[in-house]
Amino acid sequence: MSTAFSRLFVRQADVLIAAVVIKAIEPGIKGRVAFQGSHWDAEADASIPENTPVKIIGKENITLKVEKL
């Protein structure tokens, strides 16, 4: 993870990094999320429909790993 991007993932007990699903995500099939004014590819271990807020739990290359809040 790049140093600049890793700063986005600094967590504190009261900080939650969230995005919103803009293209449904299915296990094994990437979707899209809106995060800080940009759209990102995203994947998850469970189905997540559009307009669902998600927590960013990681990043692999240019794909965010997310889970439902």
FISE-327474 format. One record per residue (C-alpha): residue number from 1; residue in three letters; x, y, z. Coordinates in steps of 0.02 Angstrom, whole numbers, plus 32768, in hexadecimal, padded with zeros to 4 digits. Example, Ala and Ser with C-alpha at 12.3 -4.5 7.8 and 13.67 -1.06 7.14 Angstrom:
BEGIN
pos_code_u_v_w
1_ala_8267_7F1F_8186
2_ser_82AC_7FCB_8165
END
This chain:
BEGIN
pos_code_u_v_w
1_met_8000_8000_8000
2_ser_8048_80A9_7FD2
3_thr_8075_811F_805E
4_ala_7FFF_81A7_801E
5_phe_7F6C_8130_8010
6_ser_7F92_80D8_80B3
7_arg_7F76_817D_810F
8_leu_7EBF_8171_80DC
9_phe_7EB2_80D1_8140
10_val_7EF5_8113_81E5
11_arg_7E72_80E2_8263
12_gln_7E45_811F_830D
13_ala_7DBD_80DA_837E
14_asp_7D44_8163_8349
15_val_7D71_816B_828F
16_leu_7D19_8103_820B
17_ile_7D4B_8106_8155
18_ala_7CAE_80EC_80EE
19_ala_7C77_80E9_8039
20_val_7BD2_80CB_7FDE
21_val_7BB4_803F_7F61
22_ile_7B86_8086_7EB5
23_lys_7B8B_7FDF_7E57
24_ala_7B55_7F42_7EB3
25_ile_7BDF_7ED0_7EF3
26_glu_7BD2_7E12_7EEF
27_pro_7C4F_7D94_7F34
28_gly_7CD2_7D7C_7EAC
29_ile_7C89_7E0A_7E42
30_lys_7CCA_7EBB_7E5A
31_gly_7C54_7F4C_7E70
32_arg_7C74_8007_7E85
33_val_7C73_807D_7F1A
34_ala_7C78_8139_7F2D
35_phe_7D00_8170_7FA7
36_gln_7D40_8221_7FC5
37_gly_7CFB_8262_7F1F
38_ser_7D41_81D4_7EB4
39_his_7CFD_812E_7E77
40_trp_7D5F_808F_7E9E
41_asp_7D53_7FD7_7E72
42_ala_7D20_7F76_7F0D
43_glu_7D0C_7EC3_7F44
44_ala_7CBE_7E6E_7FDA
45_asp_7CA0_7DC0_8020
46_ala_7BE3_7DDC_8021
47_ser_7B61_7E27_7FAB
48_ile_7B4C_7EE3_7FC5
49_pro_7AC5_7F41_7F64
50_glu_7AD2_7FF2_7F1D
51_asn_7ABF_8086_7F95
52_thr_7B00_8021_8029
53_pro_7B81_8076_8099
54_val_7C1B_800A_80AF
55_lys_7CB9_800A_8118
56_ile_7D60_8004_80BD
57_ile_7DC6_7F78_8109
58_gly_7E57_7F70_8090
59_lys_7E9E_7F91_7FE4
60_glu_7EEE_7F22_7F61
61_asn_7F3B_7F83_7ED1
62_ile_7EAC_7FF4_7E97
63_thr_7E1F_7F8E_7EE3
64_leu_7DD6_7FB5_7F8E
65_lys_7DA1_7F29_8002
66_val_7CFD_7F54_8058
67_glu_7C79_7F0F_80CD
68_lys_7BCB_7F49_8100
69_leu_7BC2_7FC1_8191
END
